[in-house]
């Protein structure tokens, strides 16, 4: 089983206005409410490429019920830990420019955190856990490390998609996959990149420090895959860009979903690029049909 963990889910409230005037009444042209959170996005894409998963994390209140009911309609299995506070709402305001106002998230008690840990204590060795995104402010520093320790004690594998100290501290535990973008990778190692080739030694460094595979997304420059057998680069698919939210999560879902079937990281990379690109070209997360349509366009080249 693939499990996804979203510690700070949200309802993403997407609001379109023709023009935003600060300090005045603005009328919406359209609006949309969607379940948000990186791990939740991974589960939704996994379902679309015929991989089952179980979504874990913290949900509370009427907002949490909205998310759980949405996932149930998409026939995604869930086992969320119920918290007393409401799950947050993030506002995505789309006008001539895009503005985001993200909620802080609920206060999570120690007992609620312990409940999630107990769920992860029942993993099987063949399971994969995808840990994605930020933590609510009430969840202590090092909580990801506590979860990773539990996952590894069960013999299970994990993927981590976060930044900074949480990512660096996870490397020594041998994650199946890490996925920083080029800016996050530069920040991680306190450097700058002036070319794609500048990224190579730092992607390799992720492997040297423990990661089994590393994906580095580079927006308009495609993506890189680092493996023990070499470095691979994808081409850039051409369509109008509609949506950046969830593209990285879709890439992880494509990689993990295919890798569980093939154990081939290069083929899994191809699926990751197709899923990530399809979401970028969609209003919401990519559909199964669109992912399949883009797959033949993805070209992977070994660059080193």
ABEGO torsion letter per residue (X at the ends): XBBBBBABBBBBBBBBBABBBBGBBBBBABBBBBBBEAAAAAAAAAAAAGBBBBBBEBBBEAAAAAAAAAAAAAGBBBBBBBBABBBBBBBBBBBABBBBBBBAEBBBBAAAAAAAAAAAAABBAABBBBBBEBBBAABBBGAAAAAAAAAAAAGBBBBBBBBEAAAAAAAAAGBABBBBBAAAAAAAAGBBBABAAAAAAAAAAAAAAGBABBBBBAEAAEBBBBBAAEBBBBBBBBBBBABABGAAAAAAAAAAAAAAAAGBAAAAAAAAAAAAAAAAABABBBBAAAAAAAAAABBBBBAX
